[in-house]
Amino acid sequence: MTESVEIALQKRLAEFVVPQTNRSLGAGGTELRVDMGEAAARVTITCGFPLDRSRDRLLVEVSEWLKPLELDLPVEIDLSGQVQSHAVQPGVKALPNIRNIIAIASGKGGVGKSTVTANVALALAQEGAQVGILDADIYGPSQPRILSLTGQRPETVGDNTMRPLLAYGVSVMSIGFLVEERQALAWRGPMVTSALNQMLAQTDWGELDYLFVDMPPGTGDIQLTLAQSVPVSGAVIVTTPQDIALSDARKGVELFRKVSLPVLGIVENMAVHVCGECGHEESIFGSEGGARLANEYDVPLLGSLPLQRDVREHSDAGTPVVVADAEGAAAKAFRETALRIGGELAATGRGYSHLFPDVAVEGTS
């Protein structure tokens, strides 16, 4: 009897599709174990993404999924999340205290990439992850204003190390903290890439599960530096549904693929506008453009985010919508997108280079 119950449980659980990974339990991004006892069956599920806020909902979904079995033996479910380090591009060594670096990129400006970065990072922090944001848009840093950090300066630790600023539990570093807000940086490529490397290497990030890099638009010096020397676990492409944005987004996908940096998926921003007065929905920038791009490159559509006035207003006010209106529809969409990003990363290859010591071989005379 016990053996037949175990087989039934294993089979049924293997058919449950985890929303955050779009894969079945145990197939990628999650680990599954069934232990049979005399009084109860114990199911242990470990997800490769944080779940502090979303655990109860997922637990209910799994429990409901098992109900058709009508087992005589009670089932105890232990559900938890644990973020692991994942592989980076070939030839680049992972940073010891940062488990995963995720680039948030776009082919063109104006698609809301910085707003997406801030809200996704904050959503994962609300799920219990240790999260940081590196604002790599040297010419137009947006994170200081979005996160209400304008005018603040990072504290110096030691000779050449800075301590990042904190916003709603997220560690943040930006060139906007080091120059005046209205100051235009007339820097050539080498100075820009040097600034990026210094902000990454000379910031005391502490222990992070995720460091999101808010990229500048395009496929220039910053993108090449990131792809060649920064240990990135994956990239996310942000676009709007319109054809012009999609055309430029393709270039971003092509660049990351050319340098063997995995693209985790596409985020479609400003997908549908919902009228605040009557509730009428309208696809101002076109429809399903993000889905078409995702299908074209065989990557997942990680989220379709609304075009809402309060998202813009909260960003301008320095209180991103996942903080200011945590239970609203827009915040829910950002949280689902954040967990899907975490789930897709969890389903990629694990990275182990951080576990091995540096070995130096010196010649002897």
C-alpha positions in Angstrom: 0.0 0.0 0.0 2.7 2.5 1.0 4.7 1.8 -2.2 1.6 2.4 -4.4 0.9 5.7 -2.6 4.5 6.8 -3.2 4.3 5.9 -6.9 0.9 7.8 -7.2 2.4 10.8 -5.4 5.5 10.9 -7.5 3.6 10.6 -10.8 1.0 13.3 -9.8 3.6 15.7 -8.6 5.7 15.2 -11.7 2.8 16.5 -13.7 2.5 19.8 -11.7 3.8 22.7 -13.6 5.5 25.3 -11.4 4.2 28.8 -12.6 7.6 30.5 -12.0 9.5 28.1 -14.2 6.8 26.8 -16.5 8.4 23.4 -15.9 7.2 20.4 -14.0 8.3 19.8 -10.4 11.9 18.4 -10.3 12.4 19.0 -14.0 14.3 22.3 -13.7 14.6 25.0 -11.1 13.0 22.8 -8.4 14.0 19.7 -6.4 11.4 17.2 -5.3 11.6 14.4 -2.8 8.9 12.0 -1.4 9.4 10.2 1.9 6.9 7.7 3.1 6.3 7.3 6.8 3.9 5.1 8.8 1.5 7.9 9.6 2.0 10.3 6.7 3.8 11.0 3.4 6.2 13.9 3.4 6.8 15.9 0.2 9.8 18.1 0.2 10.0 20.8 -2.5 13.0 23.1 -2.8 12.6 25.9 -5.4 15.7 27.7 -6.8 14.1 31.1 -6.3 12.9 33.1 -3.2 9.4 32.4 -1.9 8.8 34.3 1.4 5.8 36.2 0.0 4.5 33.7 -2.5 5.1 30.5 -0.6 1.6 30.1 0.8 -0.1 30.6 -2.6 2.2 28.0 -4.2 1.6 25.6 -1.3 -2.2 25.9 -1.8 -1.7 25.2 -5.6 0.3 22.1 -4.9 -2.2 20.9 -2.3 -5.1 21.4 -4.6 -3.3 19.5 -7.3 -2.9 16.4 -5.1 -6.6 16.3 -4.0 -7.8 14.2 -6.9 -5.6 11.3 -5.6 -7.9 11.0 -2.6 -5.2 9.3 -0.6 -6.0 7.6 2.8 -2.6 8.7 4.1 -2.2 12.4 4.9 0.4 14.4 2.9 2.7 16.9 4.6 4.3 19.4 2.2 7.5 21.2 3.1 8.0 24.0 0.6 11.0 26.4 0.6 13.2 28.5 -1.7 17.0 28.6 -2.0 18.9 30.7 -4.5 22.0 29.0 -5.9 24.9 30.3 -8.0 24.6 29.7 -11.7 27.0 29.4 -14.6 28.4 32.5 -16.2 29.8 33.1 -19.7 33.0 31.1 -20.6 36.3 32.5 -19.5 34.9 34.8 -16.8 35.2 33.9 -13.1 32.2 34.4 -10.8 32.4 36.9 -8.0 32.6 35.1 -4.6 29.9 37.1 -2.7 27.4 37.6 -5.6 25.6 34.5 -6.5 24.1 35.8 -9.7 24.4 38.9 -11.9 21.5 39.6 -14.2 21.7 42.2 -16.9 18.5 44.1 -17.7 18.9 45.4 -21.2 17.0 47.0 -24.1 17.8 47.8 -27.7 16.5 51.4 -27.4 15.7 53.9 -24.7 12.3 54.9 -23.5 10.9 51.3 -23.0 10.9 51.6 -19.2 13.9 49.4 -18.5 15.0 51.2 -15.4 11.5 51.1 -14.0 11.4 47.4 -14.7 14.8 46.9 -13.1 13.8 48.7 -9.9 10.4 47.0 -9.4 11.7 43.5 -10.2 14.6 43.9 -7.8 12.4 45.2 -5.1 9.9 42.4 -5.7 12.6 39.7 -5.2 13.8 41.5 -2.1 10.2 41.3 -0.8 10.4 37.5 -1.4 13.4 37.3 0.9 16.3 37.5 -1.5 19.4 39.6 -0.9 19.3 42.0 -3.9 21.5 44.8 -5.4 21.2 47.1 -8.3 24.1 48.4 -10.3 23.0 51.4 -12.4 25.3 51.0 -15.5 23.6 53.7 -17.5 26.5 56.1 -17.1 25.2 58.9 -19.3 21.6 58.8 -18.0 21.4 57.2 -14.5 17.8 56.8 -13.4 18.0 54.7 -10.3 18.8 57.5 -7.8 15.5 59.2 -8.7 13.4 56.0 -9.0 14.6 54.9 -5.6 14.5 58.3 -3.8 18.3 58.4 -3.4 19.0 61.7 -5.3 21.6 63.8 -3.7 23.0 61.1 -1.4 26.6 59.9 -1.5 28.0 56.4 -0.7 30.2 56.0 2.3 33.9 55.3 1.7 35.3 52.2 3.4 39.0 51.9 3.5 41.1 53.3 0.7 39.1 52.5 -2.5 35.9 50.8 -1.5 32.4 52.3 -1.3 29.4 51.0 0.6 26.3 51.0 -1.5 23.2 53.0 -0.5 20.1 51.2 0.6 16.6 51.7 -0.7 13.7 49.6 0.5 16.1 46.8 1.5 18.0 46.8 -1.8 21.7 47.8 -2.2 22.2 50.4 -4.9 25.3 51.9 -6.7 25.1 54.4 -9.4 27.3 57.0 -11.1 24.5 59.4 -10.2 25.7 59.2 -6.5 29.1 60.5 -7.5 28.2 63.5 -9.8 25.7 66.3 -9.6 22.3 65.4 -11.0 22.5 68.0 -13.8 26.1 67.3 -14.7 26.6 65.9 -18.2 29.3 63.3 -18.5 31.2 63.9 -21.7 33.2 60.7 -21.4 34.6 58.5 -24.2 34.2 54.7 -24.2 37.3 53.8 -22.1 36.2 56.1 -19.3 32.7 54.7 -19.3 33.9 51.1 -19.1 36.4 52.0 -16.4 33.6 53.6 -14.4 31.5 50.4 -14.7 34.3 48.2 -13.6 35.1 50.4 -10.7 31.5 50.5 -9.4 31.3 46.8 -9.6 34.6 45.9 -8.1 35.1 48.7 -5.6 31.6 48.4 -4.0 31.2 46.4 -0.8 28.1 44.6 -1.9 28.1 42.0 0.9 26.4 38.8 0.2 23.9 39.0 -2.7 21.6 36.5 -4.3 21.0 38.7 -7.3 22.7 41.8 -8.6 20.7 43.5 -11.3 22.6 45.6 -13.8 20.5 48.4 -15.3 22.1 48.6 -18.7 22.1 51.7 -21.0 20.2 51.2 -24.3 22.0 50.0 -27.4 24.9 47.6 -28.0 27.9 49.7 -27.3 30.9 49.8 -24.9 29.0 49.0 -21.7 27.4 45.9 -23.3 30.6 44.6 -24.6 32.5 45.2 -21.3 29.7 43.4 -19.4 29.7 40.5 -21.8 33.5 40.1 -21.9 34.6 40.7 -18.3 31.6 40.8 -15.9 30.4 37.3 -14.7 26.8 37.4 -15.8 24.4 34.5 -15.3 21.8 35.7 -17.7 20.2 38.7 -19.5 16.7 40.0 -19.7 15.5 42.0 -22.7 12.9 44.7 -22.1 10.8 46.0 -25.0 7.5 47.5 -25.8 5.1 45.8 -28.3 5.7 48.3 -31.1 7.8 47.2 -34.1 10.5 49.9 -33.7 11.3 48.7 -30.2 11.2 45.1 -31.2 13.6 45.7 -34.1 16.2 47.2 -31.6 15.5 44.5 -29.0 16.5 41.8 -31.6 19.9 43.4 -31.7 20.3 43.0 -28.0 19.4 39.4 -28.2 21.8 38.8 -31.0 24.7 40.5 -29.1 24.2 38.4 -26.0 24.0 35.2 -28.0 27.1 36.1 -29.9 29.1 36.3 -26.7 27.5 33.1 -25.2 25.6 35.0 -22.6 22.2 33.3 -22.0 19.1 35.3 -22.6 16.6 34.4 -19.9 13.7 35.8 -21.8 11.7 38.9 -22.8 9.8 41.4 -20.7 7.1 43.3 -22.6 6.5 46.6 -20.9 3.6 49.1 -21.6 1.6 46.2 -23.1 -1.9 47.3 -22.3 -3.3 50.6 -21.0 -6.3 50.3 -18.7 -8.4 53.4 -18.3 -8.5 54.6 -14.7 -12.0 55.9 -15.2 -13.9 53.2 -17.1 -11.6 50.2 -17.1 -11.4 50.1 -20.9 -8.2 48.3 -22.1 -6.3 49.5 -25.1 -3.0 48.3 -26.7 -1.6 51.7 -27.5 1.8 50.4 -28.7 0.5 47.3 -30.5 -0.2 43.8 -29.2 1.7 40.6 -28.6 5.0 42.0 -29.9 6.9 40.6 -26.9 5.3 37.2 -27.4 6.3 37.2 -31.1 9.9 38.2 -30.2 10.1 35.5 -27.6 8.8 32.8 -30.0 11.3 34.0 -32.7 14.2 33.4 -30.4 12.7 30.4 -28.5 12.9 32.1 -25.1 10.1 32.7 -22.6 8.0 35.7 -22.3 8.8 36.5 -18.7 6.0 39.1 -18.2 3.6 41.5 -19.9 3.4 44.7 -17.8 0.7 47.3 -18.0 0.9 50.9 -19.1 -0.4 52.7 -16.0 -0.1 56.2 -14.8 0.5 55.2 -11.2 3.6 53.2 -12.3 5.1 56.4 -13.8 3.9 58.6 -10.9 5.4 56.3 -8.2 8.7 56.0 -10.1 8.9 59.8 -10.4 8.2 60.1 -6.7 10.9 57.7 -5.7 8.4 55.1 -4.4 8.2 52.2 -7.0 4.8 50.7 -7.4 5.7 47.4 -5.7 6.4 49.4 -2.6 3.8 52.1 -2.8 0.9 49.9 -3.9 2.0 46.4 -3.1 -1.5 44.8 -3.6 -2.3 46.6 -6.8 -2.6 45.0 -10.2 0.6 46.6 -11.5 2.6 45.4 -8.5 1.2 41.9 -8.9 2.4 41.9 -12.6 5.9 43.0 -11.5 6.1 40.4 -8.8 5.0 37.6 -11.2 7.6 38.8 -13.7 10.3 38.9 -11.0 9.6 35.4 -9.9 9.5 34.2 -13.5 13.0 35.7 -13.9 14.2 34.0 -10.8 12.6 30.7 -11.9 14.1 30.8 -15.4 17.6 31.5 -13.9 17.0 28.6 -11.4 16.4 26.3 -14.4 19.7 27.1 -16.0 23.1 25.4 -15.3 24.5 25.7 -11.8 27.9 27.5 -11.4 30.6 26.0 -9.2 33.6 28.1 -9.9 33.1 30.2 -6.7 33.7 27.0 -4.7 37.2 26.5 -6.0 40.3 28.4 -4.6 42.5 30.4 -6.8 45.7 28.4 -7.6 48.9 30.2 -8.4 51.8 28.2 -10.0 55.2 29.8 -9.5 58.3 28.7 -11.2 61.3 27.5 -9.1 64.9 28.2 -9.8 
